[in-house]
Amino acid sequence: MVIRAHYDGKVIVPDEPVDLPVNEPLEFDFRPVEPEERSRAQAEAAWERMISQPVLGLSIPDEALRRENLYEERV
């Protein structure tokens, strides 16, 4: 099992919920995340935060979403 986590200076904190047995001894093998993987993981975490916290009361009228209102005409 791979768990993405970060060290906050005191403890290791998982970046997402994990399903691990409570009060069971576990063994971990730590390795730093490569820069490319790190940026992808950060983007995925940001996306998860964004979709988990919708903006309540936000309403975009259907007319505003019509194609001709979304894109400018090229001259």
C-alpha positions as a LaTeX table, in Angstrom:
\begin{tabular}{lrrr}
\hline
Residue & $x$ (\AA) & $y$ (\AA) & $z$ (\AA) \\
\hline
Met1 & 0.00 & 0.00 & 0.00 \\
Val2 & 1.29 & 3.48 & $-0.85$ \\
Ile3 & 0.16 & 6.37 & 1.33 \\
Arg4 & 1.04 & 9.95 & 0.44 \\
Ala5 & 1.88 & 11.93 & 3.55 \\
His6 & 3.93 & 14.84 & 4.80 \\
Tyr7 & 5.94 & 15.52 & 7.93 \\
Asp8 & 4.70 & 18.56 & 9.86 \\
Gly9 & 7.79 & 18.81 & 12.08 \\
Lys10 & 6.36 & 16.53 & 14.78 \\
Val11 & 4.36 & 13.71 & 13.18 \\
Ile12 & 3.71 & 12.16 & 9.78 \\
Val13 & 0.30 & 13.25 & 8.49 \\
Pro14 & $-1.48$ & 11.35 & 5.67 \\
Asp15 & $-2.59$ & 13.59 & 2.80 \\
Glu16 & $-5.87$ & 11.67 & 2.48 \\
Pro17 & $-7.93$ & 9.34 & 4.70 \\
Val18 & $-6.39$ & 5.90 & 5.19 \\
Asp19 & $-7.92$ & 2.57 & 6.13 \\
Leu20 & $-5.45$ & 1.10 & 8.60 \\
Pro21 & $-6.04$ & $-1.12$ & 11.63 \\
Val22 & $-6.20$ & 0.80 & 14.92 \\
Asn23 & $-3.55$ & $-0.02$ & 17.55 \\
Glu24 & $-1.84$ & $-2.57$ & 15.29 \\
Pro25 & 1.94 & $-2.44$ & 14.82 \\
Leu26 & 2.86 & $-1.27$ & 11.33 \\
Glu27 & 6.11 & $-1.01$ & 9.45 \\
Phe28 & 6.82 & 1.86 & 7.04 \\
Asp29 & 9.39 & 2.39 & 4.33 \\
Phe30 & 9.86 & 6.13 & 3.65 \\
Arg31 & 11.15 & 7.70 & 0.44 \\
Pro32 & 10.91 & 11.28 & $-0.82$ \\
Val33 & 8.54 & 11.95 & $-3.68$ \\
Glu34 & 10.19 & 12.94 & $-6.96$ \\
Pro35 & 9.50 & 16.57 & $-8.02$ \\
Glu36 & 7.26 & 15.52 & $-10.94$ \\
Glu37 & 5.25 & 13.18 & $-8.71$ \\
Arg38 & 5.09 & 15.85 & $-6.01$ \\
Ser39 & 3.53 & 18.45 & $-8.32$ \\
Arg40 & 1.01 & 15.89 & $-9.60$ \\
Ala41 & 0.16 & 14.87 & $-6.03$ \\
Gln42 & $-0.25$ & 18.53 & $-5.05$ \\
Ala43 & $-2.53$ & 19.14 & $-8.03$ \\
Glu44 & $-4.64$ & 16.08 & $-7.17$ \\
Ala45 & $-4.88$ & 17.17 & $-3.53$ \\
Ala46 & $-5.91$ & 20.68 & $-4.58$ \\
Trp47 & $-8.56$ & 19.24 & $-6.91$ \\
Glu48 & $-9.93$ & 17.02 & $-4.13$ \\
Arg49 & $-10.11$ & 20.01 & $-1.74$ \\
Met50 & $-11.86$ & 22.09 & $-4.39$ \\
Ile51 & $-14.56$ & 19.54 & $-5.22$ \\
Ser52 & $-15.13$ & 18.67 & $-1.56$ \\
Gln53 & $-15.98$ & 22.29 & $-0.70$ \\
Pro54 & $-18.56$ & 23.52 & $-3.21$ \\
Val55 & $-19.57$ & 27.17 & $-3.23$ \\
Leu56 & $-23.11$ & 27.21 & $-1.89$ \\
Gly57 & $-25.56$ & 29.51 & $-3.58$ \\
Leu58 & $-23.48$ & 29.87 & $-6.74$ \\
Ser59 & $-25.78$ & 30.09 & $-9.71$ \\
Ile60 & $-24.72$ & 30.58 & $-13.31$ \\
Pro61 & $-27.64$ & 31.21 & $-15.69$ \\
Asp62 & $-27.96$ & 28.74 & $-18.58$ \\
Glu63 & $-27.73$ & 31.62 & $-21.07$ \\
Ala64 & $-24.24$ & 32.49 & $-19.77$ \\
Leu65 & $-23.09$ & 28.93 & $-20.49$ \\
Arg66 & $-24.13$ & 28.93 & $-24.14$ \\
Arg67 & $-21.19$ & 28.44 & $-26.50$ \\
Glu68 & $-21.61$ & 31.80 & $-28.20$ \\
Asn69 & $-21.36$ & 33.52 & $-24.82$ \\
Leu70 & $-18.27$ & 31.59 & $-23.72$ \\
Tyr71 & $-16.00$ & 32.19 & $-26.71$ \\
Glu72 & $-15.09$ & 35.37 & $-28.47$ \\
Glu73 & $-15.38$ & 35.49 & $-32.23$ \\
Arg74 & $-12.06$ & 35.51 & $-34.09$ \\
Val75 & $-11.60$ & 38.41 & $-36.44$ \\
\hline
\end{tabular}
